[in-house]
Amino acid sequence: MPSWRRVLPSLPVLQWGRAYNREALVSDGVAALIVTIMLIPQSLAYAMLAGLPPEVGLYASVAPLLLYAVFGTSRVLAVGPVAVVSLMTAAAIGQHAPAGTPEYWAVAITLAFLSGLLLLSMGLLRLGFLANFLSHPVISGFISASGILIAASQLKTLMGVSAEGHNFLDLSLSLMSQLGQVHVLTLAIGAATVAFLFWVRSGLKPLLQRLGMKPRAADVVAKTGPVAAIAVTTLLTWALDWQVQGVKIVGAVPQGLPPFTLPLWDLGLWQALLVPALLISVVGFVESVSVGQTLAAKRRQRIEPDQELVALGASNLGASFTGGFPVTGGFARSVVNFDAGAQTPAAGVFTAAGITLASLFLTPALYYLPQATLAATIVVAVLSLVDFSILRKTWRYAKSDFLAVLATLVATLTVGVEAGLVVGVALSLALYLYRTSRPHMAEVGLVAGTEHFRNVQRHTVVVSPRVLSLRVDESLYFANSRALEDRINNAVASRPALEHVVLQCSAINDIDASALESLEAIDLRLRGAGLKLHLSEVKGPVMDRLKATEFLHGLSGRLFFTHYQAIQELSPEVA
């Protein structure tokens, strides 16, 4: 294959498209209908969460779905606006323009464009591994805190008051100051909708099944809960003139196809949005890939993370050219798509068609939709993201991970979403460096009657005073090479009969340049004291790198294939 072909994005659509048949068409069509019904209220709500007009949510749910169907490798991932990314979008662009203005929308389009460029570039450069720097505990803590922050941000709409704040503390103080101004009717609408949606999630499907409805049909009807809430509250507002009584409504929602838009060509704005765009891109990618891999595994399918970067990049670029804002694969709608029987990404194409029809014909019906209903939809959706059990799990398993989760939670709630994510990632890396800078090193001895070696502090083993067998359970690099030097120096100083030091390298996966210099220094000191340094069970890749140096030629001791062979030769009375 020519080198220039390797950097071009692949087209998974050509693979599944060739085998597309009538059975897949029917399955995809049914799934698309269900997802469309679910996606319409979510798109409206998440657009308002991002501080944008509700129709922008519909715009962001058309082109991204079409482009993901062409470039994506997941058969069931549903791309569109999601809660966490919408919150991050609002936090990123809120300081550049007032919410609800055309300038604010233009900045959101620019943010989607930058996010798309970053994702596409990362995909073409095969940088999907960068997402691994976001540990699962940090992501879990960040999403839980974001869920709390999102729910808190919607309380002002549910209460019919004005409140400001970019973090949980500011929002809470602002809301408490407005308690005397609560609009009772708005609160009643919001509270009733929240209660109804929670009941729909847990109680409607079992009820319908008890009444004789088939499980799949009951599941479909249960998924229409948000649509039913929107329809009922809209009709009641229209019939009872609740807007005259102070209930805030969505108002006029423009009809028509998504417009053609362009990002702002402002270098200063791009520089200001670069870091937020990167954070949004990485978080969106991690969420999307996690969902995609989980669902793919259930059908013994697989996805390609680097190709997913390309697909998400194309989706965000598509959103930026059609009046949208940053998007990614959503957990809830993807699970619904999976459960509804979607077989191929064509389900996303049909969903995009359904959203387009809604934009053309249904938007006038949303005029009397109470904003409190959309806020209730958001609250119910995001509270399912909150998972405090991760604190208990990490506390029991690893205090360092617990600290990272807690710091992410606190920083996100008290400072903001971007700061919370940065703190979580930085602390995770710092804790990793701290742990690996103090690697576990065990003196090992021979288990009698075997060829196995175990920690002398944990097992009954046979050792020789002339030989120190040391196993390092970590790769050697600049942060921990000094610890190895200290351990060997202390052992030599405390053992006058010592003649040989054998480094068991079975757990060493890499040795960097700094660690190599440390090994050379250790060998030099041992040679000066009349001792020899030996290596055993060196892994192939490590050996390949060592052979490219002068270290092995100048080594005072020998290389042994197994540690048992080393003990046989250096201390035969033990073996």
SULFEN-V947584 format. One record per backbone hydrogen bond with DSSP energy under -1.0 kcal/mol. CO is the residue of the C=O (numbers start at 1). NH is the residue of the N-H. E is the energy in kcal/mol with one decimal. If there is no record, write none. Layout:
CO/NH/E + CO/NH/E
This chain:
2/5/-1.1 + 11/14/-1.9 + 12/15/-1.4 + 12/16/-1.8 + 13/17/-2.1 + 17/20/-1.1 + 21/25/-2.0 + 22/26/-2.4 + 23/27/-2.2 + 24/28/-2.9 + 25/29/-2.3 + 26/30/-2.2 + 27/31/-2.2 + 28/32/-2.6 + 29/33/-1.9 + 30/34/-1.9 + 31/35/-2.8 + 32/36/-2.7 + 33/37/-1.9 + 34/38/-1.7 + 35/39/-3.1 + 36/40/-2.1 + 38/42/-1.3 + 39/43/-3.2 + 40/44/-2.1 + 41/45/-2.4 + 42/46/-3.0 + 43/47/-1.8 + 44/48/-1.7 + 45/49/-2.0 + 46/50/-1.8 + 47/52/-2.9 + 48/51/-1.2 + 51/100/-1.2 + 53/56/-1.6 + 54/57/-1.1 + 55/59/-2.1 + 56/60/-2.3 + 58/61/-1.4 + 59/62/-1.3 + 62/66/-1.8 + 63/67/-2.6 + 64/68/-2.4 + 65/69/-1.7 + 67/71/-2.3 + 68/72/-3.1 + 70/13/-1.6 + 78/330/-2.3 + 80/328/-2.1 + 82/86/-2.2 + 83/87/-2.3 + 84/88/-2.5 + 85/89/-2.2 + 86/90/-2.3 + 87/91/-2.3 + 88/92/-2.0 + 89/93/-2.3 + 90/94/-1.5 + 93/96/-1.5 + 98/101/-1.5 + 101/105/-1.8 + 102/106/-2.2 + 103/107/-2.0 + 104/108/-2.1 + 105/109/-2.2 + 106/110/-2.0 + 107/111/-2.5 + 108/112/-2.1 + 109/113/-2.0 + 110/114/-2.6 + 111/115/-2.6 + 112/116/-2.3 + 113/117/-2.4 + 114/118/-2.6 + 115/119/-2.5 + 116/120/-2.6 + 117/121/-2.6 + 118/122/-2.5 + 119/123/-2.2 + 120/124/-2.4 + 121/125/-2.0 + 122/127/-3.2 + 123/126/-1.2 + 127/130/-1.8 + 128/131/-1.5 + 129/132/-2.1 + 130/133/-1.7 + 131/134/-1.7 + 135/139/-2.5 + 136/140/-2.9 + 137/141/-2.6 + 138/142/-2.7 + 139/143/-2.9 + 140/144/-2.4 + 141/145/-2.4 + 142/146/-2.6 + 143/147/-2.5 + 144/148/-2.0 + 145/149/-2.6 + 146/150/-3.0 + 147/151/-2.5 + 148/152/-2.5 + 149/153/-2.1 + 150/154/-1.1 + 154/158/-2.2 + 155/159/-2.2 + 156/160/-1.0 + 156/161/-2.3 + 159/183/-2.8 + 167/171/-2.4 + 168/172/-2.6 + 169/173/-2.5 + 170/174/-2.4 + 171/175/-2.7 + 172/176/-2.5 + 173/177/-1.7 + 175/178/-1.1 + 176/179/-1.0 + 178/181/-2.2 + 179/182/-1.1 + 183/187/-2.6 + 184/188/-2.4 + 185/189/-2.3 + 186/190/-2.7 + 187/191/-3.0 + 188/192/-2.3 + 189/193/-2.2 + 190/194/-2.5 + 191/195/-2.5 + 192/196/-2.3 + 193/197/-2.7 + 194/198/-2.3 + 195/199/-2.0 + 196/200/-2.6 + 197/201/-2.0 + 198/202/-1.5 + 199/203/-3.6 + 199/204/-1.1 + 203/207/-1.7 + 204/208/-2.7 + 205/209/-2.2 + 206/210/-2.1 + 207/211/-1.4 + 208/213/-2.4 + 209/212/-1.3 + 214/218/-2.8 + 215/219/-2.3 + 216/220/-2.2 + 217/221/-2.4 + 218/222/-2.3 + 219/223/-1.7 + 221/224/-1.0 + 222/225/-1.5 + 224/228/-2.5 + 225/229/-2.5 + 226/230/-2.3 + 227/231/-2.7 + 228/232/-2.7 + 229/233/-2.2 + 230/234/-2.2 + 231/235/-2.3 + 232/236/-2.5 + 233/237/-2.2 + 234/238/-2.2 + 235/239/-2.9 + 236/240/-2.6 + 237/242/-1.3 + 242/247/-2.1 + 243/246/-1.2 + 248/371/-2.4 + 264/266/-1.4 + 266/270/-2.4 + 267/271/-2.4 + 268/272/-1.9 + 269/273/-2.0 + 273/277/-2.7 + 274/278/-2.2 + 275/279/-2.5 + 276/280/-2.7 + 277/281/-2.3 + 278/282/-2.6 + 279/283/-2.7 + 280/284/-2.6 + 281/285/-2.4 + 282/286/-2.7 + 283/287/-2.6 + 284/288/-2.5 + 285/289/-3.1 + 286/290/-2.4 + 287/291/-2.2 + 288/292/-2.9 + 289/293/-3.0 + 290/294/-2.0 + 291/295/-2.3 + 292/296/-2.4 + 293/297/-2.1 + 296/299/-1.1 + 296/301/-3.1 + 297/300/-1.3 + 304/308/-2.4 + 305/309/-1.7 + 306/310/-1.5 + 307/311/-2.5 + 308/312/-2.9 + 309/313/-2.4 + 310/314/-2.7 + 311/315/-2.2 + 312/316/-2.4 + 313/317/-2.3 + 314/318/-2.6 + 315/319/-2.1 + 316/320/-2.2 + 317/321/-1.5 + 319/324/-3.5 + 321/261/-1.7 + 328/80/-2.3 + 330/334/-1.5 + 331/335/-2.4 + 332/336/-2.3 + 333/337/-2.5 + 334/338/-2.5 + 335/339/-3.1 + 336/340/-2.3 + 337/342/-2.2 + 338/341/-1.5 + 344/347/-1.8 + 345/348/-1.4 + 345/349/-1.1 + 346/350/-2.3 + 347/351/-2.1 + 348/352/-2.5 + 349/353/-1.9 + 350/354/-2.1 + 351/355/-2.5 + 352/356/-2.2 + 353/357/-2.3 + 354/358/-2.1 + 355/359/-2.3 + 356/360/-1.8 + 357/361/-2.5 + 358/362/-1.8 + 359/256/-1.5 + 362/365/-1.3 + 363/366/-1.8 + 364/367/-1.4 + 366/369/-1.6 + 367/251/-2.1 + 369/250/-2.5 + 370/374/-1.1 + 371/375/-2.3 + 372/376/-2.2 + 373/377/-2.0 + 374/378/-2.1 + 375/379/-2.5 + 376/380/-2.3 + 377/381/-1.8 + 378/382/-2.7 + 379/383/-2.0 + 382/385/-1.9 + 388/391/-1.3 + 389/393/-2.5 + 390/394/-2.4 + 391/395/-2.0 + 392/396/-1.9 + 393/397/-1.9 + 394/398/-2.4 + 398/402/-2.0 + 399/403/-2.3 + 400/404/-1.9 + 401/405/-2.5 + 402/406/-2.8 + 403/407/-2.6 + 404/408/-2.1 + 405/409/-2.7 + 406/410/-2.8 + 407/411/-2.6 + 408/412/-2.4 + 409/413/-2.2 + 410/414/-2.6 + 411/415/-2.5 + 411/416/-1.8 + 413/168/-2.5 + 416/420/-2.4 + 417/421/-2.1 + 418/422/-2.4 + 419/423/-2.8 + 420/424/-2.2 + 421/425/-2.5 + 422/426/-2.8 + 423/427/-2.7 + 424/428/-2.2 + 425/429/-2.4 + 426/430/-2.4 + 427/431/-2.7 + 428/432/-2.1 + 429/433/-2.6 + 430/434/-2.3 + 431/435/-2.7 + 432/436/-2.8 + 433/437/-1.6 + 435/438/-1.1 + 440/473/-2.8 + 442/471/-3.0 + 443/456/-2.7 + 445/454/-2.1 + 446/462/-2.8 + 447/450/-1.9 + 452/447/-2.8 + 454/445/-2.5 + 455/458/-1.4 + 455/459/-1.8 + 462/446/-2.3 + 466/499/-2.7 + 466/500/-2.4 + 468/502/-3.1 + 469/444/-2.2 + 470/504/-2.6 + 471/442/-2.5 + 476/512/-1.9 + 477/480/-1.6 + 477/481/-1.5 + 480/484/-1.3 + 481/485/-1.8 + 482/486/-2.5 + 483/487/-2.1 + 484/488/-2.3 + 485/489/-2.5 + 486/490/-2.4 + 487/491/-1.8 + 488/492/-2.4 + 489/493/-2.1 + 490/494/-1.4 + 495/498/-1.5 + 499/532/-1.7 + 500/468/-2.5 + 501/534/-3.1 + 502/470/-2.7 + 503/536/-2.2 + 504/472/-1.2 + 505/508/-1.4 + 510/476/-2.2 + 512/516/-2.2 + 513/517/-2.0 + 514/518/-1.8 + 515/519/-2.4 + 516/520/-2.2 + 517/521/-2.3 + 518/522/-2.7 + 519/523/-2.6 + 520/524/-2.1 + 521/525/-2.3 + 522/526/-2.6 + 523/527/-2.5 + 524/528/-2.0 + 525/529/-1.3 + 526/531/-3.4 + 527/530/-1.3 + 532/501/-2.6 + 533/557/-1.3 + 534/503/-2.9 + 535/560/-2.7 + 536/505/-3.0 + 539/543/-2.8 + 540/544/-2.5 + 541/545/-1.5 + 542/546/-2.2 + 543/547/-2.5 + 546/549/-1.8 + 550/554/-1.5 + 558/535/-2.2 + 560/537/-1.8 + 562/566/-1.3 + 563/567/-2.1 + 564/568/-2.5 + 565/569/-1.7 + 566/570/-2.8 + 567/571/-2.4 + 571/574/-1.7 + 571/575/-1.2
